[in-house]
């Protein structure tokens, strides 16, 4: 049976006359909308029929008269279907929605535009002078339009808004600049028109040369680590500079010689710093990868209190705490308490000369960058291990730094009286 035609946008109207191949009899037209009746029904005893939707809109809750014979209609009277008339209408011969040169030209317009602006070279796209020649009964028209080769189809690829005929869809998808193409290095799917830029600037597995011109080549994702820890030509400071070492910044390849030659001086500087009870400004970095952050919040009714593994810094065990909520996140570092350890000896206060809190996010080249940072570098009080003391910061928007694998990475930089080191935690 005929459904709602795609040419009849107003459901309260009948079928427009231009969709039929021949002039329709006036007796089949609705006297309310003046179009061929859609789902004809009647209310009066004379059997005058109208579109069901037209009659429903025209009928009032209190008083109503037949639009043709003016017979009074009760509000309790129900519709009477005109099955014979409906069958006659459904057998009328109709044309396709894309049966005119104008509709065909509209369908071809976006394809022609794409060829001009994006350099498509195919000549097999349907000419604008062609249009659908289908004719058939009204009851089959909607089914045909749903499969018509001349119907407009929007490209399925993200970012492409081209409309092409169904018969040209496969060819367009083969040429579409927004079609996803797999990078041969990192296997990431990238739009075809962006592949050159991805391969040259964004792919994390592309080979790049060290910016210090040390002669090394490596994957882009490994470059930051290479420069920070391994490049022999990178400019570095002596790790004991904060204690008073006067060695000037120089290339890393000369640092090892300096550390060997000045080992006694460095030991003396450490002893002097301890004797003065002045915590030297040497950084220990604690990197805490918190897995499944969002899932943990959901499982804890939108608020999760999470603890890291214990780690040892400056003669004391510490632990990281994260209070994750949808609206605000509190991140804290505190001494991991063990009161039994202080029962027989005098506890020693733990000095932190400075603390920095970071939340990191990934860069396009695979490296990390600090998304949020808070520094506590002045007047940091000593922490008493017998009390529940700690340092913390509170931020909103931390959950925007959740990575593709669901994790959040917190990073704390502590300035303590020990050689620099990095502690990795995953919980």
URVEN-V630116 format. One record per residue. RES is the residue in one small letter. SS is DSSP state (@ for helix, = for strand, . for the rest). PHI is phi in whole degrees, 0 to 359 (NA if undefined). Layout:
RES,SS,PHI / RES,SS,PHI
This chain:
x,.,NA / x,.,287 / x,.,261 / x,.,278 / x,.,291 / x,.,291 / x,.,272 / x,.,256 / x,.,285 / x,.,267 / x,.,293 / x,.,275 / x,.,252 / x,.,275 / x,=,273 / x,.,293 / x,@,293 / x,@,288 / x,@,277 / x,=,263 / x,.,281 / x,.,228 / x,.,296 / x,.,272 / x,.,298 / x,@,303 / x,@,293 / x,@,267 / x,=,267 / x,.,282 / x,.,284 / x,.,269 / x,.,261 / x,.,63 / x,.,235 / x,=,298 / x,.,297 / x,.,251 / x,.,52 / x,=,295 / x,=,220 / x,=,225 / x,.,233 / x,.,278 / x,.,288 / x,.,283 / x,.,82 / x,.,292 / x,=,250 / x,=,213 / x,=,299 / x,@,303 / x,@,294 / x,@,296 / x,@,293 / x,@,294 / x,@,289 / x,@,283 / x,.,284 / x,.,258 / x,.,293 / x,.,257 / x,.,236 / x,=,205 / x,=,238 / x,.,301 / x,.,299 / x,.,263 / x,.,258 / x,.,64 / x,.,289 / x,=,294 / x,=,245 / x,.,285 / x,.,291 / x,.,268 / x,.,293 / x,.,255 / x,.,290 / x,=,244 / x,=,288 / x,.,255 / x,@,296 / x,@,297 / x,@,294 / x,@,298 / x,@,293 / x,@,297 / x,@,296 / x,@,289 / x,.,269 / x,.,297 / x,=,278 / x,=,237 / x,=,253 / x,.,288 / x,.,300 / x,.,256 / x,.,263 / x,.,238 / x,@,302 / x,@,296 / x,@,293 / x,@,292 / x,@,296 / x,@,296 / x,@,291 / x,@,272 / x,@,301 / x,@,294 / x,@,294 / x,@,296 / x,@,297 / x,@,299 / x,@,293 / x,@,288 / x,@,273 / x,@,241 / x,.,77 / x,.,296 / x,.,246 / x,.,294 / x,.,251 / x,.,264 / x,.,294 / x,.,298 / x,.,298 / x,.,292 / x,.,279 / x,.,270 / x,.,209 / x,.,289 / x,.,258 / x,.,295 / x,=,224 / x,=,181 / x,=,296 / x,@,303 / x,@,294 / x,@,254 / x,@,294 / x,@,298 / x,@,296 / x,@,293 / x,@,300 / x,@,296 / x,@,239 / x,.,298 / x,.,293 / x,.,262 / x,.,290 / x,=,279 / x,=,237 / x,=,279 / x,.,304 / x,.,278 / x,.,276 / x,.,300 / x,.,92 / x,.,258 / x,.,247 / x,.,289 / x,=,249 / x,=,230 / x,=,294 / x,@,301 / x,@,290 / x,@,259 / x,@,298 / x,@,297 / x,@,293 / x,@,298 / x,@,295 / x,@,287 / x,@,256 / x,.,305 / x,.,295 / x,.,262 / x,.,293 / x,=,287 / x,=,236 / x,=,277 / x,.,293 / x,.,287 / x,.,264 / x,.,256 / x,.,66 / x,.,280 / x,=,276 / x,=,230 / x,=,306 / x,@,306 / x,@,288 / x,@,256 / x,@,295 / x,@,298 / x,@,295 / x,@,298 / x,@,294 / x,@,272 / x,@,232 / x,@,245 / x,.,300 / x,.,286 / x,.,252 / x,.,288 / x,=,278 / x,=,228 / x,=,269 / x,.,299 / x,.,293 / x,.,274 / x,.,59 / x,.,276 / x,.,96 / x,.,274 / x,=,237 / x,=,202 / x,=,293 / x,@,301 / x,@,294 / x,@,263 / x,@,294 / x,@,299 / x,@,296 / x,@,300 / x,@,293 / x,@,286 / x,@,236 / x,@,235 / x,.,301 / x,.,287 / x,.,258 / x,.,292 / x,=,277 / x,=,228 / x,.,256 / x,.,291 / x,.,298 / x,.,255 / x,@,297 / x,@,290 / x,@,271 / x,.,121 / x,.,294 / x,.,265 / x,.,297 / x,.,283 / x,.,304 / x,=,205 / x,=,289 / x,@,299 / x,@,297 / x,@,265 / x,@,292 / x,@,301 / x,@,298 / x,@,297 / x,@,298 / x,@,290 / x,@,287 / x,.,251 / x,@,300 / x,@,292 / x,@,297 / x,@,295 / x,@,297 / x,@,297 / x,@,297 / x,@,294 / x,@,298 / x,@,297 / x,@,294 / x,@,293 / x,@,295 / x,.,282 / x,.,57 / x,.,251 / x,.,298 / x,.,292 / x,.,272 / x,=,244 / x,=,271 / x,=,246 / x,=,259 / x,=,249 / x,=,249 / x,=,245 / x,=,266 / x,=,258 / x,.,278 / x,.,51 / x,@,298 / x,@,296 / x,@,298 / x,@,292 / x,@,294 / x,@,299 / x,@,286 / x,.,246 / x,.,56 / x,.,67 / x,=,205 / x,=,236 / x,=,252 / x,=,236 / x,=,236 / x,.,270 / x,.,292 / x,.,285 / x,=,217 / x,=,252 / x,=,218 / x,.,52 / x,.,77 / x,=,216 / x,=,272 / x,=,241 / x,=,213 / x,=,262 / x,=,234 / x,=,228 / x,=,255 / x,=,266 / x,=,224 / x,.,297 / x,.,264 / x,.,205 / x,=,236 / x,=,251 / x,=,239 / x,=,219 / x,=,240 / x,=,211 / x,=,292 / x,.,282 / x,.,287 / x,.,210 / x,@,298 / x,@,297 / x,@,291 / x,@,250 / x,.,289 / x,.,246 / x,.,233 / x,.,283 / x,.,294 / x,.,255 / x,.,295 / x,=,260 / x,.,261 / x,.,238 / x,.,291 / x,=,188 / x,=,219 / x,=,234 / x,=,254 / x,=,225 / x,=,237 / x,=,258 / x,=,222 / x,=,279 / x,.,269 / x,.,296 / x,.,273 / x,.,96 / x,.,280 / x,=,244 / x,=,219 / x,=,288 / x,=,273 / x,=,221 / x,=,211 / x,=,220 / x,=,246 / x,=,242 / x,.,243 / x,.,233 / x,.,55 / x,.,280 / x,.,288 / x,.,298 / x,=,267 / x,.,273 / x,.,293 / x,.,272 / x,.,238 / x,.,275 / x,.,247 / x,=,191 / x,=,240 / x,=,211 / x,=,220 / x,=,232 / x,=,220 / x,.,260 / x,.,80 / x,@,298 / x,@,292 / x,@,289 / x,@,266 / x,.,296 / x,.,275 / x,.,300 / x,.,275 / x,.,86 / x,.,262 / x,=,239 / x,=,247 / x,=,263 / x,=,221 / x,=,240 / x,=,251 / x,=,252 / x,=,255 / x,=,226 / x,.,274 / x,.,214 / x,.,301 / x,.,296 / x,=,204 / x,=,234 / x,=,246 / x,=,256 / x,=,234 / x,=,226 / x,.,224
